[in-house]
Amino acid sequence: ILVIGRANAGKTTILQHVCNTIDIPVIFDGKGNKVCGYRVSDAYLSCGHHNIEDELVFQSNLGFVFHDSCGFEAGSIEQFEKMKSFVVDQAVMGSLKKRFHAIWFCIPMTDYERTVTAAEWKFFNECDTGHVPVIVLLTKTDALNLPAMEELLDDGLEVEQADEKVAKKERELLGKWLVHIKGILDECKFPPKAYISLQKMHEEKADCTTLMQCTADALNEETLQSLLISTQQSSIAICVEYAVQK
C-alpha cells in the first residue's frame, strides 16, 4: 500500500492502528536491505527523507508492506516526477507481489480551509494509477471540534448548550468538507475510487474496520480482496462477512 499525505497528516498513527501496534516499522530499501539510522515519524513520512522504494513493515503484521511518497507538497518538481514515475511503473507491473495494490491519500482536517491544494490537484490530474485504486482518507477529523464550537457560540448558544450539540455540528462540518473535496477531485482526470473519514484515530482503541472494508471494496480483483481480508487484523467480522458473501 502506498501512503501519500502532507506533514502531520497522521499517517504513522493510521499504519500503527492497522497493524495493531505502537512500535515503529522496520524499513527496507528496494533491494530488501534494512535501512538504519531513521526513526519513523510523520516528519520522516512527509519530508522526503527517504526513497519511495523503501518498504515499511511492522513486526506485528508482516503481511502489510507500506511505501510512502511525498515531497511534491512543498513544490518540488523533481520529487513529484520521481513519485509519478514510480506510481505509473507500479500500476502497469504484472507481478502481483511487486506492484502496489492500493493507494491511501491522506488529507488532514487540521487544514480544513485548504483541503485541496495544488499538490492534490496535480496528483489527481497527472498520475494515472491504472487499476490501482486511490482512496482519499480524511484524517484528524477531531480538529473540526473547535470550528464547530465556534459556530454554535456565534449562533448565540451558551457554552453548556454548545457542548451538548458540538458532536452533531462536527459531523455536519465533516460532511460539508467531504462534499467539497469530492466536488473538486471527482472532476479531475484521474479521480479517487473512494473516500472515507477516519475518526478518533488518536485513541488507543481506534477502529480501522471501515478503512479495511473500504479498501477491500475498492479493489477490483477477488484475489487481492481475499489477500487483504486475510491480512488485516482489525476485524474478524469482516472475514466472516466476506466469507459469507463469497
C-alpha atoms as an extended CHARMM CRD file, in Angstrom:
* protein
*
       246  EXT
         1         1  ILE       CA              0.0000000000        0.0000000000        0.0000000000  PROA      1               0.0000000000
         2         2  LEU       CA              1.3370000000        3.4170000000       -0.9820000000  PROA      2               0.0000000000
         3         3  VAL       CA              0.5880000000        6.1550000000        1.5640000000  PROA      3               0.0000000000
         4         4  ILE       CA              0.5650000000        9.7830000000        0.4740000000  PROA      4               0.0000000000
         5         5  GLY       CA             -0.0890000000       12.8540000000        2.5750000000  PROA      5               0.0000000000
         6         6  ARG       CA              1.1010000000       16.1390000000        3.9650000000  PROA      6               0.0000000000
         7         7  ALA       CA              3.2790000000       16.6280000000        7.0050000000  PROA      7               0.0000000000
         8         8  ASN       CA              1.4650000000       15.7220000000       10.2220000000  PROA      8               0.0000000000
         9         9  ALA       CA             -1.4300000000       14.0820000000        8.3910000000  PROA      9               0.0000000000
        10        10  GLY       CA             -1.4840000000       11.2490000000       10.9350000000  PROA      10              0.0000000000
        11        11  LYS       CA             -0.1260000000        8.6020000000        8.5690000000  PROA      11              0.0000000000
        12        12  THR       CA              2.0950000000        6.8590000000       11.1090000000  PROA      12              0.0000000000
        13        13  THR       CA             -0.7750000000        6.5680000000       13.5990000000  PROA      13              0.0000000000
        14        14  ILE       CA             -3.0520000000        5.0440000000       10.9690000000  PROA      14              0.0000000000
        15        15  LEU       CA             -0.4760000000        2.4490000000        9.9480000000  PROA      15              0.0000000000
        16        16  GLN       CA              0.1300000000        1.5240000000       13.5790000000  PROA      16              0.0000000000
        17        17  HSD       CA             -3.5790000000        1.0070000000       14.1980000000  PROA      17              0.0000000000
        18        18  VAL       CA             -3.9330000000       -1.0450000000       11.0310000000  PROA      18              0.0000000000
        19        19  CYS       CA             -1.1520000000       -3.3190000000       12.2600000000  PROA      19              0.0000000000
        20        20  ASN       CA             -2.2550000000       -3.2590000000       15.9280000000  PROA      20              0.0000000000
        21        21  THR       CA              0.9810000000       -1.9200000000       17.3130000000  PROA      21              0.0000000000
        22        22  ILE       CA              2.5730000000        1.1240000000       18.9070000000  PROA      22              0.0000000000
        23        23  ASP       CA              6.0120000000        0.2100000000       17.5890000000  PROA      23              0.0000000000
        24        24  ILE       CA              7.7470000000        1.8940000000       14.6880000000  PROA      24              0.0000000000
        25        25  PRO       CA              8.1660000000       -0.0660000000       11.4430000000  PROA      25              0.0000000000
        26        26  VAL       CA             11.3190000000       -1.6780000000       10.1470000000  PROA      26              0.0000000000
        27        27  ILE       CA             12.4820000000       -0.0360000000        6.9230000000  PROA      27              0.0000000000
        28        28  PHE       CA             13.9590000000       -1.8880000000        3.9720000000  PROA      28              0.0000000000
        29        29  ASP       CA             15.2750000000       -0.4600000000        0.7300000000  PROA      29              0.0000000000
        30        30  GLY       CA             14.1150000000       -1.6200000000       -2.6830000000  PROA      30              0.0000000000
        31        31  LYS       CA             16.6340000000       -4.4560000000       -2.6250000000  PROA      31              0.0000000000
        32        32  GLY       CA             15.4910000000       -5.8500000000        0.7200000000  PROA      32              0.0000000000
        33        33  ASN       CA             18.3350000000       -4.3920000000        2.8020000000  PROA      33              0.0000000000
        34        34  LYS       CA             17.4610000000       -2.9510000000        6.1970000000  PROA      34              0.0000000000
        35        35  VAL       CA             17.7500000000        0.8290000000        6.3350000000  PROA      35              0.0000000000
        36        36  CYS       CA             19.3930000000        2.0570000000        9.5410000000  PROA      36              0.0000000000
        37        37  GLY       CA             19.5740000000        5.4380000000       11.2030000000  PROA      37              0.0000000000
        38        38  TYR       CA             15.9660000000        6.5970000000       10.8550000000  PROA      38              0.0000000000
        39        39  ARG       CA             13.2590000000        6.9220000000       13.4190000000  PROA      39              0.0000000000
        40        40  VAL       CA              9.9530000000        6.7730000000       11.6240000000  PROA      40              0.0000000000
        41        41  SER       CA              7.5180000000        9.5770000000       12.2890000000  PROA      41              0.0000000000
        42        42  ASP       CA              5.2020000000       11.7640000000       10.2480000000  PROA      42              0.0000000000
        43        43  ALA       CA              8.2220000000       14.0110000000        9.7370000000  PROA      43              0.0000000000
        44        44  TYR       CA             10.0600000000       11.1290000000        8.0980000000  PROA      44              0.0000000000
        45        45  LEU       CA              6.9820000000       10.1420000000        6.1360000000  PROA      45              0.0000000000
        46        46  SER       CA              6.3590000000       13.6530000000        4.8870000000  PROA      46              0.0000000000
        47        47  CYS       CA              9.6010000000       15.4590000000        4.1840000000  PROA      47              0.0000000000
        48        48  GLY       CA             11.2880000000       13.3270000000        1.5630000000  PROA      48              0.0000000000
        49        49  HSD       CA             13.9290000000       11.8890000000        3.9130000000  PROA      49              0.0000000000
        50        50  HSD       CA             13.6820000000        8.5450000000        2.2110000000  PROA      50              0.0000000000
        51        51  ASN       CA             13.3260000000        6.7250000000       -1.0770000000  PROA      51              0.0000000000
        52        52  ILE       CA              9.8580000000        5.9520000000       -2.3790000000  PROA      52              0.0000000000
        53        53  GLU       CA             11.0150000000        2.3870000000       -2.9480000000  PROA      53              0.0000000000
        54        54  ASP       CA             11.6500000000        1.9320000000        0.7820000000  PROA      54              0.0000000000
        55        55  GLU       CA              9.3680000000       -0.6570000000        2.3640000000  PROA      55              0.0000000000
        56        56  LEU       CA              7.8840000000       -0.0550000000        5.8180000000  PROA      56              0.0000000000
        57        57  VAL       CA              6.9970000000       -3.2590000000        7.6420000000  PROA      57              0.0000000000
        58        58  PHE       CA              5.5940000000       -3.6970000000       11.1470000000  PROA      58              0.0000000000
        59        59  GLN       CA              6.6970000000       -6.7950000000       13.0450000000  PROA      59              0.0000000000
        60        60  SER       CA              3.1590000000       -7.1920000000       14.4120000000  PROA      60              0.0000000000
        61        61  ASN       CA              1.7980000000       -7.8320000000       10.9180000000  PROA      61              0.0000000000
        62        62  LEU       CA              4.3210000000       -8.7850000000        8.2670000000  PROA      62              0.0000000000
        63        63  GLY       CA              1.5560000000       -9.2140000000        5.7100000000  PROA      63              0.0000000000
        64        64  PHE       CA              1.3720000000       -5.4770000000        5.0990000000  PROA      64              0.0000000000
        65        65  VAL       CA              4.1140000000       -3.6630000000        3.1890000000  PROA      65              0.0000000000
        66        66  PHE       CA              3.7850000000        0.1130000000        3.0880000000  PROA      66              0.0000000000
        67        67  HSD       CA              5.5000000000        2.6670000000        0.8700000000  PROA      67              0.0000000000
        68        68  ASP       CA              5.4750000000        6.4150000000        1.3230000000  PROA      68              0.0000000000
        69        69  SER       CA              5.6120000000        9.1430000000       -1.2640000000  PROA      69              0.0000000000
        70        70  CYS       CA              5.7770000000       12.8800000000       -0.7040000000  PROA      70              0.0000000000
        71        71  GLY       CA              7.9000000000       15.9180000000       -1.2400000000  PROA      71              0.0000000000
        72        72  PHE       CA              5.7800000000       17.4240000000       -4.0260000000  PROA      72              0.0000000000
        73        73  GLU       CA              3.6570000000       19.2120000000       -1.4030000000  PROA      73              0.0000000000
        74        74  ALA       CA              6.4910000000       21.6690000000       -0.9690000000  PROA      74              0.0000000000
        75        75  GLY       CA              6.5610000000       22.3290000000       -4.7020000000  PROA      75              0.0000000000
        76        76  SER       CA              9.4780000000       20.0580000000       -5.6050000000  PROA      76              0.0000000000
        77        77  ILE       CA              9.0560000000       19.1890000000       -9.2710000000  PROA      77              0.0000000000
        78        78  GLU       CA             11.8290000000       16.6070000000       -9.0440000000  PROA      78              0.0000000000
        79        79  GLN       CA             10.1790000000       14.8020000000       -6.1120000000  PROA      79              0.0000000000
        80        80  PHE       CA              6.7970000000       14.8370000000       -7.8360000000  PROA      80              0.0000000000
        81        81  GLU       CA              8.1380000000       13.4800000000      -11.1110000000  PROA      81              0.0000000000
        82        82  LYS       CA             10.0090000000       10.7520000000       -9.2510000000  PROA      82              0.0000000000
        83        83  MET       CA              6.8400000000        9.7560000000       -7.4080000000  PROA      83              0.0000000000
        84        84  LYS       CA              4.7550000000        9.9290000000      -10.5780000000  PROA      84              0.0000000000
        85        85  SER       CA              7.1860000000        7.7140000000      -12.4890000000  PROA      85              0.0000000000
        86        86  PHE       CA              7.2430000000        5.1340000000       -9.7000000000  PROA      86              0.0000000000
        87        87  VAL       CA              3.4450000000        5.0910000000       -9.3650000000  PROA      87              0.0000000000
        88        88  VAL       CA              2.8950000000        4.6990000000      -13.1060000000  PROA      88              0.0000000000
        89        89  ASP       CA              5.5010000000        1.9180000000      -13.3200000000  PROA      89              0.0000000000
        90        90  GLN       CA              3.8470000000        0.1220000000      -10.4240000000  PROA      90              0.0000000000
        91        91  ALA       CA              0.4030000000        0.4790000000      -11.9820000000  PROA      91              0.0000000000
        92        92  VAL       CA              1.4050000000       -1.4810000000      -15.0900000000  PROA      92              0.0000000000
        93        93  MET       CA              3.5800000000       -4.0540000000      -13.3400000000  PROA      93              0.0000000000
        94        94  GLY       CA              2.3090000000       -7.5710000000      -13.9530000000  PROA      94              0.0000000000
        95        95  SER       CA              3.6800000000       -9.1930000000      -10.8030000000  PROA      95              0.0000000000
        96        96  LEU       CA              1.0280000000       -9.2800000000       -8.0570000000  PROA      96              0.0000000000
        97        97  LYS       CA              3.7410000000       -9.4390000000       -5.3910000000  PROA      97              0.0000000000
        98        98  LYS       CA              5.7510000000       -6.4520000000       -6.5920000000  PROA      98              0.0000000000
        99        99  ARG       CA              3.1070000000       -3.8870000000       -7.5260000000  PROA      99              0.0000000000
       100       100  PHE       CA              1.0100000000       -1.5740000000       -5.3840000000  PROA      100             0.0000000000
       101       101  HSD       CA             -2.4190000000       -2.9190000000       -4.5170000000  PROA      101             0.0000000000
       102       102  ALA       CA             -3.9360000000        0.3150000000       -3.2040000000  PROA      102             0.0000000000
       103       103  ILE       CA             -3.0480000000        3.9480000000       -2.5200000000  PROA      103             0.0000000000
       104       104  TRP       CA             -4.1780000000        5.8610000000        0.5680000000  PROA      104             0.0000000000
       105       105  PHE       CA             -4.1540000000        9.6230000000        0.0220000000  PROA      105             0.0000000000
       106       106  CYS       CA             -4.4210000000       11.3880000000        3.3930000000  PROA      106             0.0000000000
       107       107  ILE       CA             -5.9540000000       14.8510000000        3.7230000000  PROA      107             0.0000000000
       108       108  PRO       CA             -5.8670000000       16.1930000000        7.3050000000  PROA      108             0.0000000000
       109       109  MET       CA             -8.7810000000       18.2060000000        8.6090000000  PROA      109             0.0000000000
       110       110  THR       CA             -6.3230000000       20.3290000000       10.5670000000  PROA      110             0.0000000000
       111       111  ASP       CA             -6.0400000000       22.1420000000        7.2270000000  PROA      111             0.0000000000
       112       112  TYR       CA             -9.7860000000       22.1930000000        6.5850000000  PROA      112             0.0000000000
       113       113  GLU       CA             -9.6000000000       25.6280000000        4.9660000000  PROA      113             0.0000000000
       114       114  ARG       CA             -7.1420000000       24.3120000000        2.3680000000  PROA      114             0.0000000000
       115       115  THR       CA             -8.2490000000       20.7220000000        1.9040000000  PROA      115             0.0000000000
       116       116  VAL       CA             -7.4620000000       20.5960000000       -1.8030000000  PROA      116             0.0000000000
       117       117  THR       CA             -4.2020000000       22.3230000000       -2.6480000000  PROA      117             0.0000000000
       118       118  ALA       CA             -2.1210000000       22.4020000000       -5.8070000000  PROA      118             0.0000000000
       119       119  ALA       CA             -0.4920000000       19.1460000000       -4.6780000000  PROA      119             0.0000000000
       120       120  GLU       CA             -3.7890000000       17.2260000000       -4.6320000000  PROA      120             0.0000000000
       121       121  TRP       CA             -4.9380000000       18.7900000000       -7.9020000000  PROA      121             0.0000000000
       122       122  LYS       CA             -1.6350000000       17.9090000000       -9.5870000000  PROA      122             0.0000000000
       123       123  PHE       CA             -1.6810000000       14.3040000000       -8.3710000000  PROA      123             0.0000000000
       124       124  PHE       CA             -5.2440000000       13.5430000000       -9.4430000000  PROA      124             0.0000000000
       125       125  ASN       CA             -4.8060000000       15.1910000000      -12.8250000000  PROA      125             0.0000000000
       126       126  GLU       CA             -1.3940000000       13.7950000000      -13.7490000000  PROA      126             0.0000000000
       127       127  CYS       CA             -0.9730000000       10.4270000000      -12.0310000000  PROA      127             0.0000000000
       128       128  ASP       CA             -2.6380000000        7.5780000000      -13.8640000000  PROA      128             0.0000000000
       129       129  THR       CA             -2.6710000000        4.7480000000      -11.3170000000  PROA      129             0.0000000000
       130       130  GLY       CA             -4.4100000000        2.3800000000      -13.7260000000  PROA      130             0.0000000000
       131       131  HSD       CA             -6.1800000000       -0.4490000000      -11.9370000000  PROA      131             0.0000000000
       132       132  VAL       CA             -4.6780000000        0.5430000000       -8.5650000000  PROA      132             0.0000000000
       133       133  PRO       CA             -7.4620000000        2.2890000000       -6.5910000000  PROA      133             0.0000000000
       134       134  VAL       CA             -6.7750000000        5.5570000000       -4.8040000000  PROA      134             0.0000000000
       135       135  ILE       CA             -8.7250000000        6.0650000000       -1.5930000000  PROA      135             0.0000000000
       136       136  VAL       CA             -8.8690000000        9.5100000000       -0.0130000000  PROA      136             0.0000000000
       137       137  LEU       CA             -8.6090000000        9.4010000000        3.7860000000  PROA      137             0.0000000000
       138       138  LEU       CA             -9.8330000000       12.4070000000        5.7390000000  PROA      138             0.0000000000
       139       139  THR       CA             -7.6600000000       12.3290000000        8.8460000000  PROA      139             0.0000000000
       140       140  LYS       CA             -7.5280000000       14.2020000000       12.1450000000  PROA      140             0.0000000000
       141       141  THR       CA            -11.2380000000       14.9540000000       11.9090000000  PROA      141             0.0000000000
       142       142  ASP       CA            -11.3000000000       15.8720000000       15.6080000000  PROA      142             0.0000000000
       143       143  ALA       CA             -9.7200000000       19.1770000000       14.5180000000  PROA      143             0.0000000000
       144       144  LEU       CA            -13.2310000000       20.2300000000       13.4690000000  PROA      144             0.0000000000
       145       145  ASN       CA            -14.2840000000       20.3920000000       17.1200000000  PROA      145             0.0000000000
       146       146  LEU       CA            -13.0680000000       23.9710000000       17.5210000000  PROA      146             0.0000000000
       147       147  PRO       CA            -14.7630000000       25.4620000000       14.4370000000  PROA      147             0.0000000000
       148       148  ALA       CA            -17.9080000000       23.5030000000       15.3440000000  PROA      148             0.0000000000
       149       149  MET       CA            -17.9150000000       25.0250000000       18.8240000000  PROA      149             0.0000000000
       150       150  GLU       CA            -17.2290000000       28.4920000000       17.4460000000  PROA      150             0.0000000000
       151       151  GLU       CA            -20.1910000000       28.2420000000       15.0590000000  PROA      151             0.0000000000
       152       152  LEU       CA            -22.5170000000       27.2200000000       17.8720000000  PROA      152             0.0000000000
       153       153  LEU       CA            -21.3330000000       30.0550000000       20.1030000000  PROA      153             0.0000000000
       154       154  ASP       CA            -21.6880000000       32.5000000000       17.2190000000  PROA      154             0.0000000000
       155       155  ASP       CA            -25.2850000000       31.3110000000       16.8870000000  PROA      155             0.0000000000
       156       156  GLY       CA            -25.8910000000       32.5820000000       20.4080000000  PROA      156             0.0000000000
       157       157  LEU       CA            -25.7670000000       29.3180000000       22.3790000000  PROA      157             0.0000000000
       158       158  GLU       CA            -24.3360000000       29.1960000000       25.8690000000  PROA      158             0.0000000000
       159       159  VAL       CA            -21.2070000000       27.0880000000       26.3740000000  PROA      159             0.0000000000
       160       160  GLU       CA            -23.1450000000       24.3140000000       28.1030000000  PROA      160             0.0000000000
       161       161  GLN       CA            -25.6860000000       24.1650000000       25.2910000000  PROA      161             0.0000000000
       162       162  ALA       CA            -22.9110000000       24.2030000000       22.6850000000  PROA      162             0.0000000000
       163       163  ASP       CA            -21.1660000000       21.2830000000       24.4110000000  PROA      163             0.0000000000
       164       164  GLU       CA            -24.3100000000       19.2120000000       24.0140000000  PROA      164             0.0000000000
       165       165  LYS       CA            -24.5650000000       19.9060000000       20.2880000000  PROA      165             0.0000000000
       166       166  VAL       CA            -20.9220000000       20.1020000000       19.2390000000  PROA      166             0.0000000000
       167       167  ALA       CA            -20.6200000000       16.4330000000       18.2070000000  PROA      167             0.0000000000
       168       168  LYS       CA            -23.5180000000       16.7900000000       15.7870000000  PROA      168             0.0000000000
       169       169  LYS       CA            -22.0870000000       20.0460000000       14.4290000000  PROA      169             0.0000000000
       170       170  GLU       CA            -18.7130000000       18.3250000000       13.8940000000  PROA      170             0.0000000000
       171       171  ARG       CA            -20.3950000000       15.6550000000       11.7820000000  PROA      171             0.0000000000
       172       172  GLU       CA            -22.1620000000       18.3450000000        9.7760000000  PROA      172             0.0000000000
       173       173  LEU       CA            -18.8850000000       20.1510000000        9.0860000000  PROA      173             0.0000000000
       174       174  LEU       CA            -17.1650000000       16.8990000000        8.1560000000  PROA      174             0.0000000000
       175       175  GLY       CA            -19.9500000000       16.1190000000        5.7210000000  PROA      175             0.0000000000
       176       176  LYS       CA            -19.6710000000       19.6060000000        4.2710000000  PROA      176             0.0000000000
       177       177  TRP       CA            -15.9340000000       19.3180000000        3.6720000000  PROA      177             0.0000000000
       178       178  LEU       CA            -16.2910000000       15.8150000000        2.2500000000  PROA      178             0.0000000000
       179       179  VAL       CA            -18.7810000000       17.1110000000       -0.3140000000  PROA      179             0.0000000000
       180       180  HSD       CA            -16.3990000000       19.9940000000       -1.0830000000  PROA      180             0.0000000000
       181       181  ILE       CA            -13.4160000000       17.6780000000       -1.6040000000  PROA      181             0.0000000000
       182       182  LYS       CA            -15.4020000000       15.2100000000       -3.7100000000  PROA      182             0.0000000000
       183       183  GLY       CA            -16.7510000000       18.0240000000       -5.8320000000  PROA      183             0.0000000000
       184       184  ILE       CA            -13.2220000000       19.0660000000       -6.7940000000  PROA      184             0.0000000000
       185       185  LEU       CA            -11.4090000000       15.7340000000       -7.0440000000  PROA      185             0.0000000000
       186       186  ASP       CA            -14.1960000000       13.9170000000       -8.8890000000  PROA      186             0.0000000000
       187       187  GLU       CA            -13.7440000000       16.4130000000      -11.7200000000  PROA      187             0.0000000000
       188       188  CYS       CA            -10.0390000000       15.5720000000      -12.0540000000  PROA      188             0.0000000000
       189       189  LYS       CA             -8.6960000000       13.4200000000      -14.8820000000  PROA      189             0.0000000000
       190       190  PHE       CA             -7.8770000000       10.5230000000      -12.5210000000  PROA      190             0.0000000000
       191       191  PRO       CA            -10.3390000000       10.8440000000       -9.6060000000  PROA      191             0.0000000000
       192       192  PRO       CA            -10.2150000000        8.7820000000       -6.3910000000  PROA      192             0.0000000000
       193       193  LYS       CA            -12.0230000000        5.4650000000       -6.2590000000  PROA      193             0.0000000000
       194       194  ALA       CA            -13.4230000000        6.0940000000       -2.7840000000  PROA      194             0.0000000000
       195       195  TYR       CA            -13.4750000000        8.4810000000        0.1780000000  PROA      195             0.0000000000
       196       196  ILE       CA            -13.5170000000        7.7400000000        3.8890000000  PROA      196             0.0000000000
       197       197  SER       CA            -13.2300000000        9.8000000000        7.0750000000  PROA      197             0.0000000000
       198       198  LEU       CA            -11.2140000000        8.3580000000        9.9420000000  PROA      198             0.0000000000
       199       199  GLN       CA            -12.3690000000        9.4740000000       13.3640000000  PROA      199             0.0000000000
       200       200  LYS       CA            -10.7770000000        9.2390000000       16.8180000000  PROA      200             0.0000000000
       201       201  MET       CA             -7.5920000000        7.7050000000       15.4190000000  PROA      201             0.0000000000
       202       202  HSD       CA             -5.6660000000        9.3210000000       18.2820000000  PROA      202             0.0000000000
       203       203  GLU       CA             -7.4150000000        6.9850000000       20.7190000000  PROA      203             0.0000000000
       204       204  GLU       CA             -5.7530000000        3.7540000000       21.7860000000  PROA      204             0.0000000000
       205       205  LYS       CA             -8.6320000000        1.5410000000       20.6390000000  PROA      205             0.0000000000
       206       206  ALA       CA             -9.2610000000        3.3130000000       17.3410000000  PROA      206             0.0000000000
       207       207  ASP       CA            -11.1530000000        1.1270000000       14.8750000000  PROA      207             0.0000000000
       208       208  CYS       CA             -9.7920000000        0.5870000000       11.3490000000  PROA      208             0.0000000000
       209       209  THR       CA            -12.6040000000       -1.7310000000       10.2820000000  PROA      209             0.0000000000
       210       210  THR       CA            -14.2140000000        0.8260000000        7.9580000000  PROA      210             0.0000000000
       211       211  LEU       CA            -10.8470000000        1.5640000000        6.3440000000  PROA      211             0.0000000000
       212       212  MET       CA            -10.2330000000       -2.1240000000        5.6700000000  PROA      212             0.0000000000
       213       213  GLN       CA            -13.7540000000       -2.6040000000        4.3180000000  PROA      213             0.0000000000
       214       214  CYS       CA            -13.4980000000        0.4560000000        2.0880000000  PROA      214             0.0000000000
       215       215  THR       CA            -10.1340000000       -0.6720000000        0.7280000000  PROA      215             0.0000000000
       216       216  ALA       CA            -11.3790000000       -4.1940000000        0.0640000000  PROA      216             0.0000000000
       217       217  ASP       CA            -14.4390000000       -2.8430000000       -1.7560000000  PROA      217             0.0000000000
       218       218  ALA       CA            -12.2200000000       -0.5940000000       -3.8930000000  PROA      218             0.0000000000
       219       219  LEU       CA            -10.0330000000       -3.4650000000       -5.0850000000  PROA      219             0.0000000000
       220       220  ASN       CA            -11.1300000000       -4.8150000000       -8.4420000000  PROA      220             0.0000000000
       221       221  GLU       CA             -9.5750000000       -8.2580000000       -8.1390000000  PROA      221             0.0000000000
       222       222  GLU       CA            -11.0720000000      -11.0000000000       -5.9690000000  PROA      222             0.0000000000
       223       223  THR       CA             -7.6060000000      -12.3800000000       -5.2600000000  PROA      223             0.0000000000
       224       224  LEU       CA             -6.4930000000       -9.0450000000       -3.8060000000  PROA      224             0.0000000000
       225       225  GLN       CA             -9.6730000000       -8.7100000000       -1.7820000000  PROA      225             0.0000000000
       226       226  SER       CA             -9.0850000000      -12.1260000000       -0.2380000000  PROA      226             0.0000000000
       227       227  LEU       CA             -5.4580000000      -11.2420000000        0.4490000000  PROA      227             0.0000000000
       228       228  LEU       CA             -6.3710000000       -8.0000000000        2.2110000000  PROA      228             0.0000000000
       229       229  ILE       CA             -9.1720000000       -9.5560000000        4.2450000000  PROA      229             0.0000000000
       230       230  SER       CA             -6.9280000000      -12.3880000000        5.4370000000  PROA      230             0.0000000000
       231       231  THR       CA             -4.0590000000       -9.9970000000        6.2530000000  PROA      231             0.0000000000
       232       232  GLN       CA             -5.9510000000       -7.3340000000        8.1850000000  PROA      232             0.0000000000
       233       233  GLN       CA             -6.2860000000       -7.7450000000       11.9480000000  PROA      233             0.0000000000
       234       234  SER       CA             -8.8630000000       -5.0240000000       12.5430000000  PROA      234             0.0000000000
       235       235  SER       CA            -11.9950000000       -7.1170000000       12.4650000000  PROA      235             0.0000000000
       236       236  ILE       CA            -12.9290000000      -10.7790000000       12.4760000000  PROA      236             0.0000000000
       237       237  ALA       CA            -16.4040000000       -9.6360000000       11.3980000000  PROA      237             0.0000000000
       238       238  ILE       CA            -15.0020000000       -8.5280000000        8.0310000000  PROA      238             0.0000000000
       239       239  CYS       CA            -13.5430000000      -12.0030000000        7.4780000000  PROA      239             0.0000000000
       240       240  VAL       CA            -16.8710000000      -13.6180000000        8.3150000000  PROA      240             0.0000000000
       241       241  GLU       CA            -18.8810000000      -11.1900000000        6.1810000000  PROA      241             0.0000000000
       242       242  TYR       CA            -16.5800000000      -11.6360000000        3.2020000000  PROA      242             0.0000000000
       243       243  ALA       CA            -16.6660000000      -15.4290000000        3.5320000000  PROA      243             0.0000000000
       244       244  VAL       CA            -20.4900000000      -15.4140000000        3.6110000000  PROA      244             0.0000000000
       245       245  GLN       CA            -20.6740000000      -13.1520000000        0.5450000000  PROA      245             0.0000000000
       246       246  LYS       CA            -18.3750000000      -15.4570000000       -1.4090000000  PROA      246             0.0000000000
